[in-house]
């Protein structure tokens, strides 16, 4: 059986309807509407999901929490003038 995007989309659509979740799609021709989340997804995939082999869901949760803490408190971001997000919040 082919597990192509059309089948995944159908499953997601069915799941969202069953769970009363509204899917909001970007407008055609407006890819920048999704730039922030695409950047975030890329970072998570590169720095966390592709970097480890997980054996349990709890392992994923633990590593995700550690990654999120490092991302927000430890790692300076070029876009924030080499400050962490928390450093920037403390300045305001």
ChimeraX commands (.cxc) that place a marker at each C-alpha (Angstrom):
marker #1 position 0.00,0.00,0.00 radius 0.5
marker #1 position 1.23,3.45,-0.86 radius 0.5
marker #1 position 1.53,5.82,2.12 radius 0.5
marker #1 position 1.82,8.93,-0.01 radius 0.5
marker #1 position 0.79,12.44,1.08 radius 0.5
marker #1 position -2.74,12.03,-0.23 radius 0.5
marker #1 position -3.37,9.16,2.20 radius 0.5
marker #1 position -1.75,10.97,5.11 radius 0.5
marker #1 position -3.84,14.06,4.35 radius 0.5
marker #1 position -7.04,12.02,4.36 radius 0.5
marker #1 position -6.13,10.44,7.72 radius 0.5
marker #1 position -5.30,13.86,9.17 radius 0.5
marker #1 position -8.56,15.29,7.84 radius 0.5
marker #1 position -10.56,12.40,9.34 radius 0.5
marker #1 position -8.75,12.68,12.68 radius 0.5
marker #1 position -9.25,16.44,12.86 radius 0.5
marker #1 position -12.99,16.10,12.22 radius 0.5
marker #1 position -13.35,13.35,14.84 radius 0.5
marker #1 position -11.47,15.46,17.40 radius 0.5
marker #1 position -13.14,18.78,16.50 radius 0.5
marker #1 position -9.85,20.31,15.34 radius 0.5
marker #1 position -10.02,22.93,12.59 radius 0.5
marker #1 position -7.18,22.75,10.09 radius 0.5
marker #1 position -6.09,26.18,8.82 radius 0.5
marker #1 position -4.17,26.16,5.56 radius 0.5
marker #1 position -1.99,28.91,4.14 radius 0.5
marker #1 position -3.45,30.80,1.21 radius 0.5
marker #1 position -2.23,29.69,-2.23 radius 0.5
marker #1 position 0.69,31.85,-3.34 radius 0.5
marker #1 position 1.43,33.03,0.23 radius 0.5
marker #1 position 4.25,30.76,1.47 radius 0.5
marker #1 position 5.53,33.43,3.87 radius 0.5
marker #1 position 2.40,32.93,5.98 radius 0.5
marker #1 position 4.03,29.70,7.15 radius 0.5
marker #1 position 7.70,30.78,7.32 radius 0.5
marker #1 position 7.98,30.91,11.13 radius 0.5
marker #1 position 6.57,27.43,11.73 radius 0.5
marker #1 position 8.58,25.97,8.83 radius 0.5
marker #1 position 11.77,27.40,10.38 radius 0.5
marker #1 position 10.81,25.98,13.77 radius 0.5
marker #1 position 9.93,22.56,12.31 radius 0.5
marker #1 position 13.25,22.47,10.44 radius 0.5
marker #1 position 15.23,23.25,13.60 radius 0.5
marker #1 position 13.40,20.61,15.62 radius 0.5
marker #1 position 13.86,18.01,12.90 radius 0.5
marker #1 position 17.59,18.74,12.37 radius 0.5
marker #1 position 18.62,19.29,15.98 radius 0.5
marker #1 position 16.39,16.75,17.74 radius 0.5
marker #1 position 14.45,14.24,15.67 radius 0.5
marker #1 position 17.19,13.39,13.16 radius 0.5
marker #1 position 19.91,13.46,15.82 radius 0.5
marker #1 position 18.62,10.66,18.06 radius 0.5
marker #1 position 17.04,7.23,17.88 radius 0.5
marker #1 position 14.16,7.16,20.35 radius 0.5
marker #1 position 12.88,3.96,21.91 radius 0.5
marker #1 position 9.97,5.28,23.96 radius 0.5
marker #1 position 7.55,8.18,23.90 radius 0.5
marker #1 position 8.83,9.27,27.32 radius 0.5
marker #1 position 12.33,9.47,25.86 radius 0.5
marker #1 position 11.01,11.77,23.11 radius 0.5
marker #1 position 9.25,13.95,25.67 radius 0.5
marker #1 position 12.33,14.24,27.87 radius 0.5
marker #1 position 14.64,15.10,24.97 radius 0.5
marker #1 position 12.11,17.58,23.56 radius 0.5
marker #1 position 11.93,19.38,26.90 radius 0.5
marker #1 position 15.73,19.53,27.10 radius 0.5
marker #1 position 15.95,20.80,23.52 radius 0.5
marker #1 position 13.31,23.47,24.19 radius 0.5
marker #1 position 15.10,24.63,27.35 radius 0.5
marker #1 position 18.45,24.89,25.54 radius 0.5
marker #1 position 16.83,26.68,22.59 radius 0.5
marker #1 position 15.16,29.30,24.79 radius 0.5
marker #1 position 17.66,29.73,27.64 radius 0.5
marker #1 position 21.13,28.63,26.49 radius 0.5
marker #1 position 21.62,29.17,22.76 radius 0.5
marker #1 position 22.13,32.70,21.44 radius 0.5
marker #1 position 20.22,33.43,18.23 radius 0.5
marker #1 position 21.69,35.48,15.42 radius 0.5
marker #1 position 18.26,36.97,14.65 radius 0.5
marker #1 position 18.12,38.23,18.27 radius 0.5
marker #1 position 21.51,39.95,18.07 radius 0.5
marker #1 position 23.16,36.86,19.58 radius 0.5
marker #1 position 20.95,36.83,22.66 radius 0.5
marker #1 position 18.76,34.02,23.93 radius 0.5
marker #1 position 14.98,34.50,23.73 radius 0.5
marker #1 position 14.84,34.71,27.54 radius 0.5
marker #1 position 17.61,37.33,27.66 radius 0.5
marker #1 position 15.63,39.43,25.22 radius 0.5
marker #1 position 12.46,39.10,27.31 radius 0.5
marker #1 position 14.31,40.13,30.47 radius 0.5
marker #1 position 15.44,43.36,28.77 radius 0.5
marker #1 position 11.89,44.53,28.13 radius 0.5
marker link #1:1,2 radius 0.2
marker link #1:2,3 radius 0.2
marker link #1:3,4 radius 0.2
marker link #1:4,5 radius 0.2
marker link #1:5,6 radius 0.2
marker link #1:6,7 radius 0.2
marker link #1:7,8 radius 0.2
marker link #1:8,9 radius 0.2
marker link #1:9,10 radius 0.2
marker link #1:10,11 radius 0.2
marker link #1:11,12 radius 0.2
marker link #1:12,13 radius 0.2
marker link #1:13,14 radius 0.2
marker link #1:14,15 radius 0.2
marker link #1:15,16 radius 0.2
marker link #1:16,17 radius 0.2
marker link #1:17,18 radius 0.2
marker link #1:18,19 radius 0.2
marker link #1:19,20 radius 0.2
marker link #1:20,21 radius 0.2
marker link #1:21,22 radius 0.2
marker link #1:22,23 radius 0.2
marker link #1:23,24 radius 0.2
marker link #1:24,25 radius 0.2
marker link #1:25,26 radius 0.2
marker link #1:26,27 radius 0.2
marker link #1:27,28 radius 0.2
marker link #1:28,29 radius 0.2
marker link #1:29,30 radius 0.2
marker link #1:30,31 radius 0.2
marker link #1:31,32 radius 0.2
marker link #1:32,33 radius 0.2
marker link #1:33,34 radius 0.2
marker link #1:34,35 radius 0.2
marker link #1:35,36 radius 0.2
marker link #1:36,37 radius 0.2
marker link #1:37,38 radius 0.2
marker link #1:38,39 radius 0.2
marker link #1:39,40 radius 0.2
marker link #1:40,41 radius 0.2
marker link #1:41,42 radius 0.2
marker link #1:42,43 radius 0.2
marker link #1:43,44 radius 0.2
marker link #1:44,45 radius 0.2
marker link #1:45,46 radius 0.2
marker link #1:46,47 radius 0.2
marker link #1:47,48 radius 0.2
marker link #1:48,49 radius 0.2
marker link #1:49,50 radius 0.2
marker link #1:50,51 radius 0.2
marker link #1:51,52 radius 0.2
marker link #1:52,53 radius 0.2
marker link #1:53,54 radius 0.2
marker link #1:54,55 radius 0.2
marker link #1:55,56 radius 0.2
marker link #1:56,57 radius 0.2
marker link #1:57,58 radius 0.2
marker link #1:58,59 radius 0.2
marker link #1:59,60 radius 0.2
marker link #1:60,61 radius 0.2
marker link #1:61,62 radius 0.2
marker link #1:62,63 radius 0.2
marker link #1:63,64 radius 0.2
marker link #1:64,65 radius 0.2
marker link #1:65,66 radius 0.2
marker link #1:66,67 radius 0.2
marker link #1:67,68 radius 0.2
marker link #1:68,69 radius 0.2
marker link #1:69,70 radius 0.2
marker link #1:70,71 radius 0.2
marker link #1:71,72 radius 0.2
marker link #1:72,73 radius 0.2
marker link #1:73,74 radius 0.2
marker link #1:74,75 radius 0.2
marker link #1:75,76 radius 0.2
marker link #1:76,77 radius 0.2
marker link #1:77,78 radius 0.2
marker link #1:78,79 radius 0.2
marker link #1:79,80 radius 0.2
marker link #1:80,81 radius 0.2
marker link #1:81,82 radius 0.2
marker link #1:82,83 radius 0.2
marker link #1:83,84 radius 0.2
marker link #1:84,85 radius 0.2
marker link #1:85,86 radius 0.2
marker link #1:86,87 radius 0.2
marker link #1:87,88 radius 0.2
marker link #1:88,89 radius 0.2
marker link #1:89,90 radius 0.2
marker link #1:90,91 radius 0.2
marker link #1:91,92 radius 0.2
view
